[in-house]
Amino acid sequence: MKKSKRFQVLNDRPVNKDSFIDEWPEKGFVAMNGPYDPKPSIKIQNGKIIELDGKKIEEFDFMDSFIADYAIDLQQAEKSMNYSDVELARMLVDINIDRKTIIKIFSGLTPAKIVKVLDELNVVEMMMAMQKIRARKFPSNQAHITNIKDNPIQIASDAAEGALRGFGEEETTVGVARYAPFNAIALLIGAQVGRRGVLTQCAVEEAVELELGMRGFTTYAETISVYGTESVFIDGDDTPYSKAFLASCYASRGLKMRFTSGTGSEVLMGNAEGKSMLYLETKCIMVTKGAGVQGLQNGAVSCIGVTSAVPSGIRAILAENLIASLLDLEVASSNDQTFSHSDIRRTARTMMQFLPGTDFIFSGYSGVPNYDNVFAGANFDAEDFDDYNVLQRDLKVDGGLKPVNEEDVVKVRYKAAKVMQALFKELNLSKITDEEVEAATYAHGSKDMPDRDELADFEAIEDLMNRGITGVDIVAALVKSGYDDVAQSILNMLKQRVYGDYLQTSAILDKDFNVISAINYPNDYLGPGTGYRLSEERWEEIKKIPNIIDPDNL
């Protein structure tokens, strides 16, 4: 058969390198409203839920028990469950019904009921709802700052640039586990050089992550995973109760934290139990709510390859973000793992959160080139900064970032590297050379960095941990090194651990270390002329992209 040249061209398009699969409900390959999802129901007797979504109390697994005991408002449940699915869906897009009213109603719904309501909405309606239901009045953004060499000087410089560009949070991880303390310290310092008040974390094994936080090397945590089926929880040697206990460990030590979940994780781990991805994710969100955690990173996250392969998968991802907001949680709405060869498709995926705004539009915009992203790459990376800023300008949307000029970037990158050099010298750690400082100042990625003596680094890290070095020691060392401004910023971050104000839902800090959260900056959107609107100052900032034509110079 003679081949069509049109189809030959189409077959070579990037999107046709992606993976797609027909729905397979028995194995969980269905985005939402699966044929084996339970029917919504609730029965309450003597102040206790005795039936939940068709299951009697004798049949509850530990997830059902946890959700029944901690995640549903019994005073509200029967009234909320009596609304029809369409009635509730229309409330979400009705500008005359405020967020507070919606949150109260959804506090009494079961997982199956919530999924039924969301299935009544198309993506435009979900975005309309998200604009109203987001916890904090205005959106923010989070960056991934990593490199494949675990080079702490580069991490500090990249963190400084990311903070300057507007990220409210920055997250690192490691290629080699032993580098975690250096990477955490580098991220903390670089972020404060770029813009005071940026929150930082190092995503590693949970016990190590908690220790880094207790020492004052990090200010928040995010990678505490919860799952939608009991069998997957057991695979991870966890339960909702153990996760709730871990959450209390972070909170009691003044560390902001959120759980992580995402559609597709149970499918990926082979234990979806025939339920739809969104139904299982709704159970994760309710576990998060029941544990008393202030927020959630969700949006398929590292499982997006599974969710995006089925029909309506990207819609389900938006739905899970919206459900988290409906349960009054901060939402860091993923967009962090690359999933498509198609630039068109990856941009379309991000628009679902970019346009209405979420608490953190990305839970990991790659602030480095994707070859350096140890989190397996991101949907947008450092090479997309200009595109992202133009999108903000094109649509007059606040995506949490701003254009910067080369001179300012070079300046903060150099300072971050110099501060690291001085700190390592003062604490008698491994040596940072002038060559490394110079390279980090101008580097695009780790390909531009000289190799470090890993053995010397590991010995220094072991010594640092054995000496019990904490954030206070870092502050003292920076004062001795003459970097009083950076020392003061880190001290202010440590003070936040005592105040505890940034443990509130959707909290970030401004450059003066004021807490901005859903408590003091609640979302008050009720249609045109209300809610968050770009100020003239912020709009002027967004408009100043590079390579712009000045009419006066034509």
C-alpha positions as CSV (number, residue, x, y, z in Angstrom):
1,M,0.0,0.0,0.0
2,K,1.3,3.4,-1.0
3,K,2.0,5.6,2.1
4,S,0.6,9.1,2.7
5,K,3.3,11.6,3.0
6,R,1.1,13.6,5.3
7,F,0.9,10.7,7.7
8,Q,4.6,10.1,7.4
9,V,5.2,13.6,8.6
10,L,2.6,13.3,11.4
11,N,4.1,10.0,12.6
12,D,7.4,11.8,13.2
13,R,5.8,14.5,15.4
14,P,7.0,14.5,19.0
15,V,3.6,13.7,20.4
16,N,3.7,10.3,18.7
17,K,6.7,9.4,20.8
18,D,4.4,9.6,23.9
19,S,2.8,6.5,25.4
20,F,-1.0,6.1,25.4
21,I,-3.3,3.2,26.5
22,D,-7.0,2.5,26.3
23,E,-8.9,2.4,29.5
24,W,-8.4,-0.9,31.5
25,P,-10.5,-0.5,34.6
26,E,-9.7,-3.8,36.1
27,K,-6.1,-2.7,36.5
28,G,-6.9,0.9,37.4
29,F,-6.1,2.4,34.0
30,V,-9.1,4.7,34.1
31,A,-8.8,8.4,35.1
32,M,-12.1,9.1,36.9
33,N,-15.6,7.7,37.3
34,G,-14.4,4.1,36.8
35,P,-17.0,1.3,36.5
36,Y,-15.8,-0.3,39.8
37,D,-15.8,2.9,41.8
38,P,-18.1,2.6,44.8
39,K,-21.4,4.4,45.0
40,P,-21.6,7.3,47.5
41,S,-23.2,6.6,50.8
42,I,-22.8,7.3,54.5
43,K,-24.5,6.1,57.7
44,I,-23.8,7.6,61.1
45,Q,-24.8,5.9,64.4
46,N,-24.0,7.2,67.9
47,G,-21.6,9.8,66.5
48,K,-19.6,7.2,64.4
49,I,-19.6,6.4,60.7
50,I,-20.8,2.8,60.3
51,E,-21.0,2.8,56.5
52,L,-18.8,4.6,54.0
53,D,-19.4,4.5,50.3
54,G,-21.1,1.1,50.4
55,K,-18.7,-0.5,53.0
56,K,-20.0,-1.5,56.4
57,I,-17.7,-0.7,59.4
58,E,-16.8,-4.4,59.7
59,E,-15.3,-4.3,56.2
60,F,-13.2,-1.1,56.7
61,D,-9.5,-1.3,56.0
62,F,-7.2,1.1,57.8
63,M,-7.7,3.8,55.2
64,D,-11.5,3.6,55.5
65,S,-11.2,3.7,59.3
66,F,-8.8,6.7,59.2
67,I,-11.0,8.7,56.8
68,A,-14.2,7.9,58.8
69,D,-12.7,8.8,62.1
70,Y,-10.7,11.9,61.1
71,A,-11.5,13.3,57.7
72,I,-15.3,13.8,57.6
73,D,-17.3,16.4,59.5
74,L,-20.0,14.3,61.1
75,Q,-22.1,17.4,61.9
76,Q,-22.1,18.3,58.2
77,A,-22.1,14.9,56.5
78,E,-25.8,14.0,56.2
79,K,-26.7,17.5,55.0
80,S,-23.8,17.6,52.5
81,M,-24.5,14.2,51.1
82,N,-28.2,15.1,50.3
83,Y,-27.1,17.6,47.7
84,S,-27.2,16.2,44.1
85,D,-23.9,16.0,42.2
86,V,-25.0,18.6,39.7
87,E,-26.1,21.0,42.5
88,L,-22.7,20.8,44.1
89,A,-20.9,21.2,40.8
90,R,-22.8,24.3,40.0
91,M,-22.0,25.8,43.4
92,L,-18.3,25.5,42.5
93,V,-18.6,27.8,39.5
94,D,-21.3,30.1,41.0
95,I,-19.6,33.4,41.8
96,N,-22.3,34.2,44.3
97,I,-21.3,31.3,46.6
98,D,-18.1,32.0,48.5
99,R,-15.2,29.7,49.3
100,K,-16.1,29.4,53.0
101,T,-19.5,28.0,52.2
102,I,-18.1,25.5,49.7
103,I,-15.4,24.3,52.1
104,K,-18.0,23.7,54.8
105,I,-20.2,21.6,52.5
106,F,-17.3,19.5,51.1
107,S,-16.1,18.8,54.7
108,G,-19.0,16.4,55.0
109,L,-18.6,14.5,51.7
110,T,-17.3,11.0,51.2
111,P,-14.6,10.1,48.7
112,A,-17.0,8.6,46.2
113,K,-19.3,11.6,46.4
114,I,-16.5,14.1,45.8
115,V,-15.4,12.2,42.6
116,K,-19.0,12.2,41.3
117,V,-19.2,15.9,41.7
118,L,-16.0,16.6,40.0
119,D,-17.0,14.4,37.1
120,E,-19.8,16.9,36.3
121,L,-17.2,19.6,35.5
122,N,-15.2,20.2,32.3
123,V,-11.7,21.7,32.6
124,V,-12.8,25.3,32.1
125,E,-15.3,24.9,34.9
126,M,-12.6,23.3,37.1
127,M,-10.4,26.2,36.4
128,M,-13.2,28.6,37.3
129,A,-13.6,26.7,40.6
130,M,-9.9,26.7,41.3
131,Q,-9.7,30.5,41.0
132,K,-12.3,30.7,43.8
133,I,-11.2,27.8,46.0
134,R,-7.4,28.3,46.1
135,A,-6.5,28.8,49.8
136,R,-4.1,31.8,49.6
137,K,-5.2,34.9,47.8
138,F,-2.4,34.9,45.2
139,P,-0.4,32.1,43.7
140,S,3.3,31.4,44.1
141,N,5.8,29.0,42.6
142,Q,8.4,26.4,43.7
143,A,11.7,25.4,42.0
144,H,13.8,22.3,41.8
145,I,17.5,23.1,42.3
146,T,19.7,20.1,41.8
147,N,22.6,18.9,39.7
148,I,24.0,15.5,38.7
149,K,27.3,16.2,40.4
150,D,25.7,17.2,43.7
151,N,28.0,20.3,43.5
152,P,27.0,22.5,46.5
153,I,28.6,25.6,45.0
154,Q,26.4,25.3,41.9
155,I,23.4,24.6,44.0
156,A,23.9,27.8,46.0
157,S,24.3,29.9,42.8
158,D,21.3,28.3,41.1
159,A,19.2,28.8,44.3
160,A,20.2,32.5,44.4
161,E,19.2,32.9,40.8
162,G,15.9,31.1,41.4
163,A,15.1,33.2,44.4
164,L,15.8,36.4,42.4
165,R,13.5,35.2,39.7
166,G,10.6,34.9,42.2
167,F,10.3,31.4,43.5
168,G,8.8,31.3,47.0
169,E,10.1,27.8,47.7
170,E,13.1,25.9,46.5
171,E,13.7,22.1,46.8
172,T,16.8,20.0,46.3
173,T,17.6,16.4,46.4
174,V,20.7,14.2,45.9
175,G,22.2,11.9,43.4
176,V,24.4,10.5,46.1
177,A,22.7,10.2,49.5
178,R,25.7,11.3,51.5
179,Y,25.7,14.7,49.9
180,A,22.3,15.7,51.5
181,P,23.7,18.0,54.3
182,F,25.9,20.0,51.9
183,N,23.1,20.3,49.3
184,A,20.6,21.4,52.0
185,I,23.0,24.0,53.4
186,A,23.9,25.3,49.9
187,L,20.2,25.7,49.0
188,L,19.5,27.5,52.3
189,I,22.3,30.0,51.7
190,G,21.8,30.5,48.0
191,A,18.1,31.1,48.5
192,Q,18.6,33.8,51.1
193,V,21.2,35.5,49.0
194,G,18.8,35.7,46.1
195,R,15.8,36.9,48.1
196,R,15.2,36.8,51.8
197,G,12.5,34.6,53.1
198,V,12.5,31.8,50.5
199,L,11.6,28.5,52.1
200,T,13.9,25.5,51.3
201,Q,13.8,21.7,51.6
202,C,16.0,18.7,50.8
203,A,14.0,15.7,49.7
204,V,15.7,12.6,51.0
205,E,14.9,9.5,53.1
206,E,12.4,10.6,55.8
207,A,14.6,10.1,58.9
208,V,17.5,12.1,57.3
209,E,15.1,14.8,56.0
210,L,13.7,15.2,59.5
211,E,17.2,15.5,61.0
212,L,18.2,18.1,58.4
213,G,15.2,20.1,59.4
214,M,15.8,19.8,63.1
215,R,19.4,21.1,62.6
216,G,18.0,24.1,60.8
217,F,19.4,23.3,57.4
218,T,15.9,23.3,55.9
219,T,12.6,25.1,56.6
220,Y,9.9,22.8,55.1
221,A,9.3,19.2,54.0
222,E,7.2,17.8,51.2
223,T,8.1,14.2,50.2
224,I,6.0,12.4,52.8
225,S,4.0,10.1,50.5
226,V,0.5,8.8,51.1
227,Y,-1.4,6.2,49.0
228,G,-4.9,5.3,48.0
229,T,-5.0,1.6,48.9
230,E,-4.0,-0.3,52.0
231,S,-1.8,-2.7,50.0
232,V,0.3,0.1,48.6
233,F,0.6,1.7,52.0
234,I,1.8,-1.7,53.3
235,D,4.4,-2.0,50.5
236,G,5.9,1.2,51.8
237,D,5.9,-0.1,55.4
238,D,3.5,2.7,56.4
239,T,-0.1,3.4,57.5
240,P,-2.1,6.7,57.6
241,Y,-1.4,6.6,61.3
242,S,2.4,6.4,61.0
243,K,2.3,9.2,58.4
244,A,0.2,11.4,60.8
245,F,2.8,10.7,63.5
246,L,5.6,11.8,61.2
247,A,3.7,14.9,60.3
248,S,3.4,15.8,64.0
249,C,7.2,15.3,64.3
250,Y,7.8,18.0,61.7
251,A,5.2,20.4,63.0
252,S,6.3,20.1,66.6
253,R,9.8,21.2,65.6
254,G,8.5,24.2,63.7
255,L,8.9,22.8,60.2
256,K,6.3,23.5,57.6
257,M,5.3,20.3,55.8
258,R,2.9,18.8,53.4
259,F,2.1,15.3,52.2
260,T,2.7,14.1,48.6
261,S,0.3,12.0,46.5
262,G,-0.9,11.7,42.9
263,T,-3.2,9.9,40.5
264,G,-1.5,6.9,39.0
265,S,0.7,5.9,41.9
266,E,-1.4,2.8,42.9
267,V,-1.5,1.7,39.2
268,L,2.2,2.1,39.0
269,M,2.6,-0.1,42.1
270,G,0.2,-2.7,40.8
271,N,-2.5,-2.4,43.5
272,A,-5.2,-0.1,42.3
273,E,-7.8,-2.6,43.3
274,G,-9.9,-1.9,40.2
275,K,-10.7,1.7,41.3
276,S,-10.2,4.9,39.2
277,M,-7.1,7.0,39.7
278,L,-9.1,10.0,40.9
279,Y,-11.1,8.0,43.4
280,L,-7.9,6.6,45.0
281,E,-6.3,10.0,44.9
282,T,-9.4,11.5,46.7
283,K,-8.8,9.0,49.5
284,C,-5.1,10.2,49.7
285,I,-6.3,13.8,50.0
286,M,-8.7,12.9,52.8
287,V,-6.0,11.1,54.6
288,T,-3.9,14.2,54.4
289,K,-6.8,16.3,55.7
290,G,-7.4,13.8,58.5
291,A,-3.8,13.9,59.6
292,G,-4.0,17.6,60.2
293,V,-1.4,18.5,57.6
294,Q,-1.7,22.0,56.1
295,G,-1.1,21.0,52.5
296,L,-0.4,18.5,49.7
297,Q,1.8,18.2,46.7
298,N,-0.4,16.4,44.1
299,G,-1.0,16.4,40.4
300,A,0.2,12.9,39.4
301,V,3.7,14.1,40.2
302,S,6.2,11.3,39.3
303,C,3.3,9.1,38.1
304,I,2.1,11.4,35.4
305,G,3.3,9.1,32.7
306,V,0.6,6.7,33.8
307,T,-2.2,9.3,34.3
308,S,-1.5,11.1,31.0
309,A,-1.6,7.9,29.0
310,V,-5.4,7.4,29.6
311,P,-8.3,9.4,28.2
312,S,-9.2,12.5,30.4
313,G,-6.0,11.9,32.4
314,I,-4.8,15.6,32.3
315,R,-8.4,16.6,33.3
316,A,-8.2,14.2,36.3
317,I,-4.9,15.8,37.4
318,L,-6.6,19.2,37.5
319,A,-9.5,17.6,39.4
320,E,-7.2,16.2,42.1
321,N,-5.6,19.6,42.6
322,L,-9.1,21.1,42.9
323,I,-10.2,18.5,45.4
324,A,-7.3,19.3,47.6
325,S,-8.3,22.9,47.6
326,L,-11.9,21.9,48.3
327,L,-10.7,20.2,51.5
328,D,-9.0,23.4,52.5
329,L,-5.4,22.3,51.9
330,E,-2.5,24.2,50.4
331,V,-1.9,22.8,46.9
332,A,1.5,22.4,45.3
333,S,0.1,21.4,41.9
334,S,3.0,19.3,40.5
335,N,3.9,20.3,36.9
336,D,7.2,19.0,38.0
337,Q,8.0,15.8,36.1
338,T,8.5,15.9,32.3
339,F,5.9,13.6,30.7
340,S,5.7,14.4,27.0
341,H,8.0,14.8,24.0
342,S,5.5,17.5,22.7
343,D,6.1,21.1,23.7
344,I,2.4,21.8,22.8
345,R,1.2,19.1,25.2
346,R,3.4,19.9,28.1
347,T,2.4,23.6,27.9
348,A,-1.3,22.7,27.7
349,R,-0.9,20.5,30.8
350,T,0.6,23.4,32.7
351,M,-2.1,25.9,31.6
352,M,-4.7,24.1,33.8
353,Q,-2.9,25.4,36.9
354,F,-1.2,28.5,35.5
355,L,-4.4,30.2,34.4
356,P,-6.5,30.0,37.5
357,G,-3.4,30.0,39.8
358,T,-2.7,27.5,42.6
359,D,-0.9,28.0,45.8
360,F,2.3,26.7,44.0
361,I,1.7,26.4,40.3
362,F,4.8,24.1,40.1
363,S,5.9,21.9,42.9
364,G,9.1,21.8,41.0
365,Y,9.8,24.1,38.1
366,S,13.3,23.1,37.2
367,G,15.5,26.0,38.0
368,V,18.3,24.2,36.2
369,P,18.6,22.6,32.8
370,N,16.7,19.3,32.7
371,Y,19.9,17.2,32.3
372,D,20.8,18.4,35.9
373,N,17.3,17.7,37.4
374,V,17.8,14.8,39.7
375,F,14.0,14.6,40.2
376,A,13.8,13.1,36.6
377,G,13.3,16.4,34.8
378,A,10.5,18.9,34.9
379,N,7.7,20.1,32.7
380,F,9.4,23.5,32.4
381,D,13.1,24.1,33.1
382,A,15.8,26.9,33.1
383,E,15.7,27.0,29.3
384,D,12.0,28.0,29.4
385,F,12.4,31.0,31.7
386,D,11.8,33.5,28.9
387,D,8.9,31.6,27.4
388,Y,7.3,31.4,30.9
389,N,7.7,35.1,31.4
390,V,6.3,35.9,28.0
391,L,3.2,33.7,28.8
392,Q,2.7,35.8,31.9
393,R,2.9,39.0,29.8
394,D,0.7,37.6,27.0
395,L,-2.1,36.7,29.2
396,K,-1.6,39.2,32.1
397,V,-1.4,36.3,34.5
398,D,0.7,36.1,37.7
399,G,2.7,32.9,37.4
400,G,4.9,33.7,40.3
401,L,8.0,34.6,38.4
402,K,9.5,37.8,36.9
403,P,12.0,38.8,34.2
404,V,15.6,39.5,35.4
405,N,18.6,41.0,33.8
406,E,21.9,39.3,33.3
407,E,23.9,41.7,35.5
408,D,21.7,41.0,38.5
409,V,21.8,37.3,38.0
410,V,25.6,37.2,37.7
411,K,25.8,39.3,40.9
412,V,23.7,37.0,43.1
413,R,25.3,33.9,41.7
414,Y,28.8,35.2,42.5
415,K,27.8,36.3,46.0
416,A,26.2,32.9,46.8
417,A,29.3,31.1,45.7
418,K,31.6,33.4,47.7
419,V,29.4,32.9,50.8
420,M,29.7,29.2,50.4
421,Q,33.5,29.5,50.1
422,A,33.8,31.6,53.2
423,L,31.4,29.3,55.2
424,F,33.3,26.1,54.3
425,K,36.6,27.8,55.2
426,E,35.2,29.0,58.6
427,L,33.7,25.6,59.5
428,N,36.9,23.8,58.3
429,L,35.0,21.8,55.7
430,S,36.3,20.7,52.2
431,K,37.9,23.4,50.1
432,I,36.0,25.6,47.6
433,T,38.4,27.1,45.0
434,D,38.3,30.4,43.3
435,E,37.9,28.4,40.0
436,E,34.7,26.8,41.3
437,V,33.3,30.2,42.4
438,E,34.0,31.6,38.9
439,A,32.5,28.6,37.2
440,A,29.3,28.7,39.3
441,T,28.9,32.4,38.7
442,Y,28.6,31.9,34.9
443,A,27.5,28.3,34.6
444,H,24.4,27.1,32.8
445,G,24.7,23.6,34.3
446,S,27.1,21.0,35.8
447,K,28.8,20.5,32.4
448,D,30.3,23.9,33.1
449,M,31.6,23.0,36.5
450,P,34.9,21.4,37.5
451,D,34.7,18.1,39.4
452,R,35.1,18.1,43.2
453,D,37.1,15.8,45.4
454,E,34.1,13.6,46.5
455,L,36.1,11.8,49.2
456,A,37.1,15.1,50.8
457,D,33.5,16.2,50.7
458,F,32.2,12.9,52.3
459,E,34.8,13.2,55.1
460,A,33.8,16.8,55.7
461,I,30.1,15.9,55.7
462,E,30.7,13.2,58.2
463,D,32.7,15.5,60.4
464,L,30.0,18.2,60.1
465,M,27.3,15.8,61.3
466,N,29.4,14.3,64.0
467,R,30.2,17.8,65.4
468,G,26.5,18.5,65.7
469,I,26.7,21.6,63.5
470,T,23.3,23.4,63.3
471,G,21.8,26.5,61.6
472,V,23.0,28.6,64.6
473,D,26.6,27.6,63.9
474,I,26.2,28.6,60.3
475,V,24.9,32.0,61.4
476,A,27.9,32.5,63.7
477,A,30.3,31.4,60.9
478,L,28.8,33.8,58.4
479,V,29.2,36.7,60.9
480,K,32.8,35.8,61.4
481,S,33.2,35.7,57.6
482,G,31.8,39.2,57.2
483,Y,28.5,38.2,55.7
484,D,26.3,39.7,58.3
485,D,23.3,40.2,55.9
486,V,23.1,36.5,55.0
487,A,23.7,35.5,58.6
488,Q,20.7,37.7,59.6
489,S,18.5,36.2,57.0
490,I,19.3,32.7,58.1
491,L,18.7,33.7,61.7
492,N,15.3,35.1,60.8
493,M,14.5,31.8,59.1
494,L,15.4,30.0,62.3
495,K,13.2,32.3,64.3
496,Q,10.3,31.2,62.2
497,R,10.7,27.8,63.7
498,V,10.0,29.3,67.1
499,Y,7.1,31.5,66.0
500,G,5.4,28.7,64.1
501,D,3.3,31.2,62.1
502,Y,4.3,29.7,58.8
503,L,2.8,26.3,59.7
504,Q,-0.6,27.8,58.7
505,T,-2.2,26.7,55.5
506,S,-0.5,28.0,52.3
507,A,2.2,30.0,54.1
508,I,5.1,31.7,52.4
509,L,7.4,34.6,53.6
510,D,8.0,37.9,51.9
511,K,11.4,39.6,51.7
512,D,10.8,41.1,55.2
513,F,10.0,37.7,56.7
514,N,6.3,38.5,57.1
515,V,4.1,35.4,56.9
516,I,1.6,35.4,54.0
517,S,-1.0,32.6,54.3
518,A,-4.6,31.6,53.9
519,I,-5.2,33.1,57.4
520,N,-4.1,36.7,56.8
521,Y,-4.4,36.7,52.9
522,P,-7.4,34.4,52.3
523,N,-8.8,34.0,48.8
524,D,-11.8,36.2,48.5
525,Y,-12.7,35.7,44.8
526,L,-16.3,36.2,43.9
527,G,-16.2,37.0,40.2
528,P,-15.0,40.0,38.2
529,G,-13.6,42.9,40.3
530,T,-12.8,40.7,43.3
531,G,-10.0,38.4,44.5
532,Y,-6.4,38.7,43.4
533,R,-5.7,41.3,40.7
534,L,-2.3,42.3,39.5
535,S,-1.2,45.5,41.0
536,E,0.3,48.2,38.7
537,E,3.7,47.5,40.3
538,R,3.5,43.8,39.7
539,W,2.2,44.3,36.1
540,E,5.1,46.6,35.3
541,E,7.5,44.0,36.6
542,I,5.9,41.2,34.5
543,K,6.0,43.4,31.3
544,K,9.7,44.0,31.4
545,I,10.9,41.0,29.4
546,P,14.2,41.1,27.6
547,N,14.6,42.0,23.9
548,I,11.6,44.4,24.0
549,I,11.3,47.2,21.5
550,D,11.4,50.7,23.0
551,P,9.1,53.0,21.0
552,D,11.4,55.9,21.8
553,N,14.3,54.3,20.0
554,L,12.5,53.3,16.8
